[in-house]
Amino acid sequence: MSTSSVRVLVVDDYDAWRRHICSVLKTQKEIQIIAEARDGLEAVQKAHDLRPDLILLDIGLPTLNGIEAASRIRNLSPQSKVLFISQETSADIVLGALATGAAGYVVKTDVSTELFTALEAVSRGEKYVSTRLADRVSQKASVAGVRPDASIGTFATEGSFLRSARETGHVVNFYTDDAALLDGLSSLIGDSVGAGESAVAVMTSSHRSGLEKRLIAQRFEVSEAINNGRLAIYDADQALSQFMDAVGPSRKRFLLQFGDIVRRARAAAVAKNKRVVIFGEMVAVLWAREQYEAAIRLEGLWNELALTCPFYLCCAYPANGFPETSARDSFAAVCAQHSDVVSRF
């Protein structure tokens, strides 16, 4: 580390972990911990008020996630360097974090061996990524044709979005072609229900019509699947109206409403693994209304629900909702809530 004093803000909502990080940092006499914060909004406010030299920032924060907080901090305190300390190991999430202009990313389980190495690199103006992630992040950025500090995303086919849906927990697709999206979605739902699983779709009215036409063309018995509970299709606007408040989604009403939906679908499945596949566009509806923070919050609530009601969730946003000239921060914030990302930018 540099011999000059480094003023540090530590941000993490888990008190025991935050205390641990602070105790580690205090072993270095040149590090001065000037403040701690427990959520994203508090971090933004303290960064603005205190202008720290360095911010150690978690991603999974309440109120405002770490990636969105970092984006705001960059505007309010551009001289503050951000080093993410997170348990997330997805290359897409790491790229999303670095896309905010952050100086580095260390996995929490690597802190004991790599934190001070990362701090040295950051103090020299270098970028640092945990050793275990460095190759994957570099390869992912190379595939996308970008630098980790310039953009984010995997440039894959629409089909890979659907394959990812069967392998990971929460997938997002930034699509450019409605027809291709619906073709893939109809195949996913048809295959899932045909295999004895259950499917739930929360869709815009225009997409619902297109999905039902495709399922019927596949000779899929839509009415029968709905009647036996293994297919449920909901209107996204109507579903939102049941749990949205003026300030955003009601956590209690959302978890109650969709917890019941997932549990009913799971009970109706006849396959041994009792899996539920969900396709959701409520977040895209909120995004189109420019309710960006509400959309991010809703993505987080889906993740919370998955802890008690396991399911596979596929979200979809029109790519034109993220103009290239201004998409980086918002794109990164959305990606941070997902386990896999498919982009057609």
C-alpha positions as CSV (number, residue, x, y, z in Angstrom):
1,M,0.0,0.0,0.0
2,S,0.9,3.6,-0.4
3,T,2.5,5.3,2.5
4,S,-0.1,8.1,2.4
5,S,-3.3,7.6,4.4
6,V,-6.2,6.0,2.5
7,R,-9.7,7.0,3.6
8,V,-12.0,4.0,3.3
9,L,-15.8,3.6,3.4
10,V,-16.9,0.0,4.1
11,V,-20.4,-1.1,2.8
12,D,-22.1,-4.4,3.6
13,D,-25.4,-5.2,5.1
14,Y,-24.1,-8.2,7.1
15,D,-22.9,-6.7,10.3
16,A,-20.5,-9.6,11.2
17,W,-18.8,-9.5,7.8
18,R,-18.5,-5.7,7.9
19,R,-16.8,-5.9,11.3
20,H,-14.5,-8.6,10.0
21,I,-13.4,-6.5,7.0
22,C,-12.9,-3.5,9.2
23,S,-10.7,-5.5,11.6
24,V,-8.6,-6.8,8.7
25,L,-8.1,-3.3,7.3
26,K,-7.2,-1.9,10.7
27,T,-4.0,-4.0,10.7
28,Q,-2.7,-1.6,8.0
29,K,-1.7,1.7,9.6
30,E,-2.0,3.6,6.3
31,I,-5.7,2.7,6.1
32,Q,-8.2,5.0,7.9
33,I,-11.8,3.7,8.0
34,I,-13.9,6.9,8.0
35,A,-17.4,5.3,7.8
36,E,-19.5,2.2,7.4
37,A,-22.8,1.7,5.6
38,R,-25.4,-1.0,5.5
39,D,-27.4,-0.3,2.3
40,G,-26.9,1.2,-1.1
41,L,-28.6,4.5,-0.5
42,E,-26.6,5.1,2.7
43,A,-23.4,4.3,0.8
44,V,-24.3,6.8,-1.9
45,Q,-25.0,9.5,0.7
46,K,-21.8,8.9,2.7
47,A,-19.7,8.8,-0.5
48,H,-21.2,12.2,-1.4
49,D,-20.7,13.7,2.1
50,L,-17.3,12.2,2.9
51,R,-15.6,11.7,-0.5
52,P,-13.6,8.7,0.6
53,D,-10.5,7.6,-1.4
54,L,-11.7,4.0,-1.5
55,I,-15.1,2.3,-1.1
56,L,-15.3,-1.5,-0.4
57,L,-18.7,-2.3,-1.7
58,D,-20.9,-5.4,-1.6
59,I,-23.4,-6.1,-4.4
60,G,-26.4,-7.7,-2.6
61,L,-27.4,-4.6,-0.7
62,P,-30.9,-3.7,0.5
63,T,-32.7,-0.5,-0.8
64,L,-30.2,-0.1,-3.7
65,N,-28.0,-2.8,-5.0
66,G,-24.2,-2.3,-5.1
67,I,-23.9,-1.9,-8.9
68,E,-26.5,0.8,-9.0
69,A,-24.9,2.4,-6.0
70,A,-21.5,2.4,-7.7
71,S,-23.0,4.1,-10.7
72,R,-24.4,6.9,-8.6
73,I,-21.2,7.2,-6.6
74,R,-19.2,7.7,-9.8
75,N,-21.3,10.7,-10.6
76,L,-21.3,12.2,-7.1
77,S,-17.7,11.4,-6.0
78,P,-15.7,10.5,-9.1
79,Q,-12.4,10.6,-7.3
80,S,-13.5,7.7,-5.0
81,K,-12.3,4.3,-6.2
82,V,-14.6,1.3,-5.8
83,L,-13.5,-2.2,-5.0
84,F,-16.4,-4.7,-5.0
85,I,-16.3,-7.4,-2.2
86,S,-19.0,-9.9,-3.1
87,Q,-19.9,-13.5,-2.9
88,E,-21.2,-13.4,-6.5
89,T,-19.0,-15.4,-8.9
90,S,-20.9,-15.0,-12.2
91,A,-18.6,-13.6,-14.9
92,D,-21.6,-11.5,-16.2
93,I,-22.1,-10.0,-12.7
94,V,-18.4,-9.2,-12.4
95,L,-18.4,-7.5,-15.8
96,G,-21.5,-5.6,-14.7
97,A,-19.7,-4.4,-11.6
98,L,-16.6,-3.4,-13.5
99,A,-18.8,-1.6,-16.1
100,T,-19.5,1.0,-13.5
101,G,-15.9,2.1,-13.6
102,A,-15.0,0.1,-10.4
103,A,-11.3,-0.5,-9.8
104,G,-11.7,-4.2,-8.9
105,Y,-13.6,-7.2,-7.7
106,V,-12.7,-9.7,-5.0
107,V,-14.8,-12.7,-4.0
108,K,-15.5,-12.8,-0.3
109,T,-14.0,-16.2,0.2
110,D,-10.8,-14.8,-1.3
111,V,-10.5,-11.8,1.0
112,S,-8.0,-13.5,3.4
113,T,-5.5,-14.2,0.5
114,E,-6.2,-11.5,-2.0
115,L,-7.6,-8.3,-0.4
116,F,-4.3,-6.6,0.2
117,T,-3.0,-7.6,-3.2
118,A,-6.1,-6.0,-4.7
119,L,-5.6,-2.9,-2.6
120,E,-2.0,-2.6,-3.9
121,A,-3.2,-2.9,-7.5
122,V,-5.9,-0.4,-7.0
123,S,-3.5,2.1,-5.4
124,R,-1.3,1.8,-8.5
125,G,-4.3,2.6,-10.7
126,E,-4.7,-1.0,-12.0
127,K,-7.8,-3.1,-12.2
128,Y,-7.9,-6.3,-10.1
129,V,-10.2,-9.3,-10.3
130,S,-10.0,-12.4,-8.0
131,T,-7.6,-15.0,-9.4
132,R,-10.3,-17.6,-9.6
133,L,-12.5,-15.4,-11.8
134,A,-9.8,-13.6,-13.9
135,D,-9.7,-16.0,-16.8
136,R,-13.5,-16.4,-17.1
137,V,-14.1,-12.7,-16.9
138,S,-11.4,-12.1,-19.6
139,Q,-12.8,-14.8,-21.8
140,K,-16.4,-13.4,-21.4
141,A,-15.3,-9.9,-22.2
142,S,-13.3,-11.2,-25.2
143,V,-16.3,-13.0,-26.6
144,A,-18.3,-9.8,-26.3
145,G,-15.5,-7.8,-27.9
146,V,-15.3,-5.4,-25.1
147,R,-13.0,-4.4,-22.2
148,P,-14.3,-5.3,-18.7
149,D,-14.4,-1.6,-17.8
150,A,-16.2,-0.7,-21.0
151,S,-19.3,-2.9,-21.3
152,I,-20.9,-6.1,-20.3
153,G,-22.8,-9.1,-21.7
154,T,-22.6,-12.3,-23.5
155,F,-23.5,-12.0,-27.2
156,A,-25.3,-15.3,-27.7
157,T,-28.1,-16.7,-29.7
158,E,-31.7,-16.5,-28.6
159,G,-31.7,-20.3,-28.2
160,S,-29.0,-20.1,-25.6
161,F,-31.3,-18.0,-23.4
162,L,-33.7,-21.0,-23.3
163,R,-31.0,-23.5,-22.7
164,S,-29.8,-21.3,-19.8
165,A,-33.3,-21.3,-18.4
166,R,-33.1,-25.0,-17.8
167,E,-29.7,-24.9,-16.2
168,T,-29.6,-21.8,-14.1
169,G,-32.0,-20.0,-11.7
170,H,-32.7,-16.5,-13.0
171,V,-31.9,-15.7,-16.7
172,V,-32.4,-12.5,-18.5
173,N,-32.7,-12.0,-22.3
174,F,-32.3,-8.6,-24.0
175,Y,-34.1,-9.4,-27.2
176,T,-34.4,-7.6,-30.5
177,D,-36.9,-9.9,-32.3
178,D,-40.4,-10.6,-30.7
179,A,-41.1,-13.5,-33.0
180,A,-37.8,-15.3,-32.2
181,L,-38.5,-14.7,-28.4
182,L,-42.0,-16.2,-28.7
183,D,-40.8,-19.1,-30.8
184,G,-38.3,-20.1,-28.2
185,L,-40.7,-19.4,-25.3
186,S,-43.4,-21.6,-26.8
187,S,-40.9,-24.4,-27.3
188,L,-39.7,-24.1,-23.7
189,I,-43.2,-24.1,-22.2
190,G,-44.3,-26.9,-24.5
191,D,-41.3,-29.1,-23.6
192,S,-41.6,-28.4,-19.9
193,V,-45.3,-29.1,-19.6
194,G,-44.9,-32.1,-21.9
195,A,-42.2,-33.5,-19.6
196,G,-44.6,-33.3,-16.6
197,E,-43.3,-30.0,-15.3
198,S,-45.3,-26.8,-14.7
199,A,-45.0,-23.4,-16.4
200,V,-46.1,-19.9,-15.4
201,A,-46.0,-16.9,-17.8
202,V,-46.6,-13.3,-16.7
203,M,-46.8,-11.5,-20.0
204,T,-47.9,-8.4,-22.0
205,S,-51.2,-8.9,-23.8
206,S,-49.6,-8.8,-27.2
207,H,-47.1,-11.4,-26.3
208,R,-49.7,-13.6,-24.7
209,S,-51.7,-13.7,-27.9
210,G,-48.6,-14.6,-29.8
211,L,-47.6,-17.4,-27.4
212,E,-51.0,-19.0,-27.4
213,K,-51.1,-19.0,-31.2
214,R,-47.7,-20.8,-31.3
215,L,-48.7,-23.3,-28.7
216,I,-51.9,-24.2,-30.5
217,A,-49.9,-24.5,-33.8
218,Q,-47.7,-27.0,-31.9
219,R,-50.9,-29.0,-31.1
220,F,-50.3,-28.2,-27.5
221,E,-53.5,-28.5,-25.4
222,V,-53.5,-25.1,-23.8
223,S,-56.9,-25.3,-22.1
224,E,-56.2,-28.8,-20.7
225,A,-52.8,-27.6,-19.3
226,I,-54.4,-24.6,-17.7
227,N,-57.3,-26.7,-16.2
228,N,-54.9,-29.2,-14.6
229,G,-52.8,-26.4,-13.2
230,R,-49.6,-27.1,-15.1
231,L,-49.8,-23.9,-17.1
232,A,-50.8,-20.5,-15.8
233,I,-50.7,-17.4,-17.9
234,Y,-51.2,-13.9,-16.3
235,D,-51.4,-10.4,-17.7
236,A,-48.4,-8.5,-16.6
237,D,-50.2,-5.2,-16.1
238,Q,-52.9,-6.8,-14.0
239,A,-50.4,-8.7,-11.9
240,L,-48.5,-5.6,-11.2
241,S,-51.6,-3.7,-10.0
242,Q,-52.0,-6.2,-7.2
243,F,-48.7,-5.5,-5.4
244,M,-47.4,-2.2,-6.6
245,D,-47.4,0.9,-4.4
246,A,-46.7,4.5,-5.3
247,V,-43.1,4.0,-4.1
248,G,-42.5,0.6,-5.7
249,P,-43.4,-3.1,-5.3
250,S,-44.8,-4.2,-1.9
251,R,-42.5,-6.9,-0.7
252,K,-45.2,-8.5,1.5
253,R,-47.9,-8.6,-1.3
254,F,-45.6,-9.8,-4.0
255,L,-44.2,-12.7,-1.9
256,L,-47.7,-13.7,-0.9
257,Q,-49.2,-13.4,-4.4
258,F,-46.4,-15.2,-6.3
259,G,-45.5,-17.6,-3.5
260,D,-49.0,-19.0,-3.8
261,I,-48.7,-19.1,-7.6
262,V,-45.4,-21.0,-7.6
263,R,-46.6,-23.4,-4.9
264,R,-49.8,-24.3,-6.8
265,A,-47.8,-24.8,-10.0
266,R,-45.3,-27.0,-8.2
267,A,-48.0,-29.1,-6.7
268,A,-49.6,-29.6,-10.1
269,A,-46.4,-30.9,-11.7
270,V,-46.3,-34.7,-12.2
271,A,-42.5,-35.0,-13.0
272,K,-40.3,-36.3,-10.2
273,N,-38.4,-33.1,-9.8
274,K,-41.5,-31.0,-9.6
275,R,-39.9,-28.1,-11.4
276,V,-41.6,-24.8,-12.2
277,V,-40.5,-22.7,-15.2
278,I,-41.5,-19.0,-15.1
279,F,-41.4,-16.4,-17.8
280,G,-41.8,-12.9,-16.6
281,E,-42.3,-9.5,-18.3
282,M,-43.5,-7.4,-15.3
283,V,-40.0,-5.9,-15.0
284,A,-40.0,-5.0,-18.7
285,V,-43.4,-3.2,-18.2
286,L,-41.9,-1.2,-15.3
287,W,-38.8,-0.4,-17.4
288,A,-41.0,0.9,-20.2
289,R,-42.8,3.2,-17.8
290,E,-39.3,4.5,-16.7
291,Q,-39.8,3.0,-13.2
292,Y,-36.2,1.8,-13.2
293,E,-35.7,1.4,-9.5
294,A,-39.0,-0.4,-9.1
295,A,-37.9,-2.9,-11.8
296,I,-34.6,-3.6,-10.1
297,R,-36.4,-4.0,-6.8
298,L,-38.8,-6.5,-8.4
299,E,-35.9,-8.5,-9.8
300,G,-34.5,-8.7,-6.3
301,L,-37.9,-9.9,-4.9
302,W,-38.0,-12.7,-7.4
303,N,-34.5,-13.8,-6.1
304,E,-35.8,-13.6,-2.6
305,L,-38.9,-15.7,-3.4
306,A,-36.6,-18.4,-5.0
307,L,-35.0,-19.0,-1.6
308,T,-38.2,-20.5,-0.3
309,C,-40.0,-21.5,-3.5
310,P,-37.5,-22.9,-6.0
311,F,-38.2,-22.2,-9.7
312,Y,-36.4,-21.3,-12.9
313,L,-37.2,-17.8,-14.0
314,C,-36.6,-16.2,-17.5
315,C,-37.0,-12.5,-17.7
316,A,-37.0,-10.6,-21.0
317,Y,-36.4,-6.9,-21.9
318,P,-36.6,-5.3,-25.3
319,A,-33.0,-4.3,-26.2
320,N,-34.3,-0.9,-27.4
321,G,-35.1,-0.1,-23.8
322,F,-31.3,0.2,-23.3
323,P,-30.0,2.7,-25.9
324,E,-26.3,2.1,-26.6
325,T,-25.4,5.7,-25.7
326,S,-26.7,5.4,-22.2
327,A,-27.3,1.7,-21.5
328,R,-24.2,0.8,-19.6
329,D,-25.2,1.5,-16.0
330,S,-28.8,0.4,-16.3
331,F,-27.8,-2.7,-18.2
332,A,-25.3,-3.6,-15.5
333,A,-27.8,-3.0,-12.7
334,V,-30.3,-5.4,-14.4
335,C,-27.6,-8.0,-15.1
336,A,-26.5,-8.0,-11.4
337,Q,-29.9,-9.5,-10.4
338,H,-29.5,-12.5,-12.7
339,S,-27.5,-15.7,-12.8
340,D,-27.1,-15.6,-16.6
341,V,-27.3,-13.0,-19.3
342,V,-28.1,-13.2,-23.0
343,S,-27.7,-10.0,-24.9
344,R,-28.3,-9.1,-28.5
345,F,-26.8,-5.5,-28.3
